[in-house]
């Protein structure tokens, strides 16, 4: 009979721990029991000749997740070996001490001679990582905080090391030295709104760079929430959900969409790097765009013709840009641009022209009073109507009516052969 997997795992861990020396086990046990910040405050460092720096070392987050999912026992054993090895190497080389052990990393305070301040990661830390990686065939990551050149800077150095380790999600490199990472926090929520709008425009107008537009949104999300992977994942999930809602409102998504969307959301929430997140977004929308474009979604010209028809049928009502944009299946911000691009005039001018053409018909073919004509063609105020009429026809509605009737009367009195 095969051993129960839980018991087998416990035995593997027990065998691994039995291979450690009493000193190794004592160091691991002490790290798990002490208050890290209190320990940092009590460090005695000669800042005349040395500097200190917080360091976090662990299996690279993306590799750690893969290993955890495929073999939890192996993941646990590797971490135990890693912690023991790192503590031993730092002690042997007299370059620092362990402060704390977490589920995915070991947190240390390194101490190095000031003369190596520029290249200590390459001189000391990189060789330690290389040796372990070669032996256990696993890739490691080191997050290095801001150096401390005085006792008052120790806490900050310690705290910023874990932040640096977390930047692997964004930087995707083995050694993340915080003071050498140049990140400009110049993306805003206004940028996000702008590029989100650009992406939906690109989809609706079948732009060839639609995937680039979507990726741009993800880039902006990464810049807004740089340093906070969970915030990036959550906003990306919000973005894909909002985009899906818009596409459904425009009747561009099929019935099997929900399964695809749920699969995407799971990939986003489980992504361990920006590269992985962007890749799953790219693949999802690459497939989705193909499905959308296979449908019968009309181009801009047909969409605007639909709007023009709607205006001609509803000119007597108050028509907002939002209402017309929905008829065109585009956003309000994009609608104005699209309408002018297709017609040469803005939608307000087009609406005014239709209303005034109908007003002329009523002037010439009915006995409605001016205020009645005004109301029937969509104007709430007679003065506004008269001003619009005079701007287009150069005369008031009453003068126009008299002029046209006078002209028609004169035409009727001419001999047949002299009429135009």
N, C-alpha and C positions, 0 to 999 in steps of 0.2 A: 504494500500500500504506500502511495506517495505521501510525503509529509505535507501537512497543511501549509499553504504559502506564508501565513503570518508567522507560524512557528519556524519555518525555514529562514525567514528574514531575521527573526530574533536571534537565531543561532549564528547566522552570518555576522550580525553586528556584535554578538558576544565574542565570536572568534577573533574579529578584528580588534575589539577592545583589549582582548587578552594579549594581543601582540604588542600593545603599547606598554611602555615602561610606567612604573608608578609615578614618576615625575611628569610624564606626558598627561596621564589621567588627572593628576592633581591640578595641573595648569588648566586643563579643559574645564574641570569642575569649578575652579575658582573664578574663571571668566564668566561662567553662567550665573554665579551667585552675587557678584559685586555690582555696585552701582557704577556704571561706566563714567559718568561725569565727575563723581567724587574721586574716582581713581585718577582721572585726567588731572584734576586740580592738585593732587598730591604728588604728581611727578616732579622729580628733581632733575633739572637739565641745566647744564652749563651753557647758557646762551652767549657766553663770550666766544666760545669756539664752535658751538653747534647750533643747529636749528631743529625744530620738531615739525612733524607733519602728520595729519591724520590719513590713514590708508585703509581702504576696504578691498579685500580680495575674495573672489568667489568664482565659481564656474560661470562662464558668460551666460547672461539671462536667457537668451534664446536656446542655447545648448542645454542649459539646466532644465528648462521646461520639457524639451524633447526627451532628455534622460529620465526625468521624473515620470513622464507619461508612459515611457516604454518599460522602465524598471525602477520602481521605487526603492527596492533594496540596494541596487547598484548606486543610485543617486545618494542615498544615505551614507553608504560606505565610502564613496568618493569624497564626500564632504568631511567625514571624520578623518580620512587620510590627509586631506588638504589642510584642515585646521592643525593637525598634529605636525605636519611638515612645515607649514608657514611659521608656527611658533618656534619650532626647533631651529629653523634657518635664521630667523631674526635674532634669536638668543645666541646662536653660535657665532654669528657675524657681529654681534653687539650693535645692532642698528635699530633696536626698538623692542617694544613689548606688546603683548596682546592685551586688549581692553575689553572686548565683548565678542560673543559669538551669537550670530543670528541664523535663521534657517537657511539663508542663501549666501552668507558671507561671514568672514571674520574681520573684525574691526581692530586695527592696531594704531599705536602712535610710534611712528618711525623717528629716529634721531640720527642725523647725519652731519659730518663735518661741514662747516660753512663753505669751505673751498670747493665742495661738490654741489653747491646749491643749484647750479645750472643743468647738471646732467645726472643727478642722483637716480632718477627713474631708470635711465639706461644703464647706469653703472651697477646699481644694486638690485632694483626690483625686477627688471626684465630678465636677468639670468635666473632668478629664483623661479619665476613663472615658467620659463623655458624648460627647466629641469623637470618640473612636475608634469608639464604637458607632454614631454617626450616619454616619461615613464608610464603615465596612465592614459595617454592618447585622448586627452580632453583639453578643451580650450578654456583659458582663464581670462578674467578681466580684473583690472585694478583701478579703483577710483581714488584719486589723490586730491585732498583738500588744499586750501590755501596754507602755505608755510607759516609757522609761528616762530617769530624771532624774539618773543618775550613771553613771560608767563601769562599775561593777560590775553594773549592770542590763542592759547591752547584749546579752549572750548570751541572757538570758531573753526579752528583747523580740524578738530575732531568731527564736528557736525557737518562741515562741508565735504568731507570725504564720502559720506554716504550719498550726498546729493550728486557728487561727481560720478559715483558708481551707477546711479540711476540714469545718468546721461548716456549710458550705452544705448538706450532706446533710440536716442536721437543721433548720436555720433557713430555708433557701431564700430568702435575700435578697441583694441585690447587694453591700452593704458590711457586713462582719461585724467589728464592733469588740469585741474580746474583753472589755474592761472594762465594756461596757454590755450584755452578754448575761447574763441572769439565768436560771440553770439550777439547780434544786434536785435534788441527787442523793439522793432519798429513796425510791427504789424498790429493793426487795431481791429475792433469789431466792425468799424466802418469798411475796412478793407475786406473783411469776411463777407459782409452784406453785398458789397459791390461784385466780388468775384463769384459769389453764389448766384447772383442775378445773371452774370455773364455766362455761367455754365448752363442755366436753364434756357437762355436765349440760344446758345449753341445747339442744344438738343432740339428745340422747337424749329429752328431754321436749318437743321441738318448741316451744320457747319463741319467742315472736315477736321477741325482741331478740337472737337468736342471733348475727347479724352484728356487733352492737354488742359482744357479749361477746368475739368473736374479735378485733375491732379493739382492744379493751382490752388483750388479751394483747400485741399488737404495740406498743401505746403503752408498756407496761411494759418490753418488750425495748429500746425506744428510750431509755427513761430509765435503765435499768441500764447500757447501753453507750454513753451519750451521749459523743460525741467520737470514737467508733471505728466508722465505717460498716461495716467488714468484719466486726467482731464482731456487729453488728446483723444483717447478712445471714446469717451462719453460724448464729446462734441461731434466727433465723426459719426457716431451712431445717430445723434440728433439730425445731423446734416443729411445722411442717407435716408432717414425716415421722412424728413421734410420734402426731400426731392421726390421720394416715392409718392407722397400725398399729392404733390403738384402733377406728377405724370398721370396719376390715376384720375385726377380731376379733368385732365385733358383727354381722358379715355385712350391713353397710350400703353397701358399695361394689361397683360393678359391674366387669365385666371390662375396660372401657375406661378405668378409673381411672388406670392407670399412665401412659398417654400424657398425661393432664391433669396428673398430679403432676409429671412430668418437665418439662412446659412451664412450670408454676408455678416450679419450682426454678430454671430458667434465667432467668425474669423477676426473681426475687428476687436472684440473684447479680449480675445486670446492672443493678439499680436504682441510680439516681444520687441519689435523695433519699428521705426518709421518706414524702413525699407519693406518690411513684411506687410505692414498695414497698407502702404501705397500699392504694393503688388496685388493684394487681394481686392482692393478698390478698383484697380485698373482692369483686372480680369473680369470682375463682376459686370462693370459697365461696358466693357468691350462686347461681352455676350448680349447684354441687355439692349445696347444701342442697335445691334444687328437685328434683334427681334422688333424693335420699335420701327426701324426704317423699312422693314419688310412689310409693314402695315400700310394703310392708305392715308397716312397723315398728310394733309395738303401743304403745299408750299406757301410762301408769304403772299404771293399774288392772289391765290384763291382765298386765303384767310381774309385779306383786305376786301375782296369783293363781297365776302360774307358780311363784313362789317358795314360796307356801303349799302347793301341791300337792307340790313337791319335799320340803318339810319333813315333810309327813304320810307320805311314802313312805320317808324316810330319817332319821326322828327318832332311831332307835337308834344312829346313827353320830355321830361328833364333827363338828359342822357349824360351820365358821368363817364370819365375816362376808365374807371374801374369796370363799369358795366360793359363798355365796348371792348376792353382788353380781354374780358372773359369770353366774349363772342369770338375773339380772334385766337383764344387759347394761348395767350402770352401774358407776361406780367405787365402791370401798369407802366413801369419804368420803360419797358422796351416797346410798348404799343405805339407811343407817340413817334418814336424813331422809325418804326416799321411802316406806319401809315404814310408819313411824309416821304419816305424812300420810295414807296410804290405809287403815290399819287402826285407828288410834287407840292402838296399843300398840307398843312396840319389838319387834324380831324375837326377842330373847332371851326376853321374856315369852311371846310366841306359841309358841316352841319348848318352853318349860317347860310351858305349858298342854297341848300335844299329848302330851308325854311322860307327864304325870301322868294324863291321861285314859286313856292306854293302860295305865298302871300300875294304875288302878282296875279296868279290864277284867280284867287278869291276876289281881289280888287276888281278884276275885269269881268268876272262871270257871276258875281253875286251882289246882293245889296247889303251885305253885312257891314256893320259899323266898324270903325277902325279898331276899337278895343276888342271887338269880337274876332276880327281877323288876327289880331295880336295873340289872343289866347289860343286860337285854333292852330297856329303855326309854332307854338311852344314858347312864346314870350310872356313873362309875367308882368312886365312893365311896358306901358305904351311908349314912354320916352326912349327906353332902350331899343325897342323895335324901330321907332322912327329914325333914330340915329344910325342904326345898322342899315336901314333901307337907303337913307340919304348917302351913306358912305359908298354903297354899291352902285346906286342908280343916279346919284348927283342931284336928286330932287326928292321932295317928301312924297309919301304914299298918295296923298290927295292930289298933289300937282301931277304926279305920274299918271293917275287915273284920268284926270281931266285932259292931259296932253294926249294920251293914247286914244281916248274916246273922240277927241277933236280930230285927230289924224284919221281915225277910222271913218268918221262922218264925212270928212273931206274926200276920202277915197271912194265912198259910196256915191257922191254927187258927180264925180267925173264920168264922161262918156266911156262906154265899154272899151273902146280902142285906146283910150288914154290912160287906163289903169295899169299899174305896174304888174 
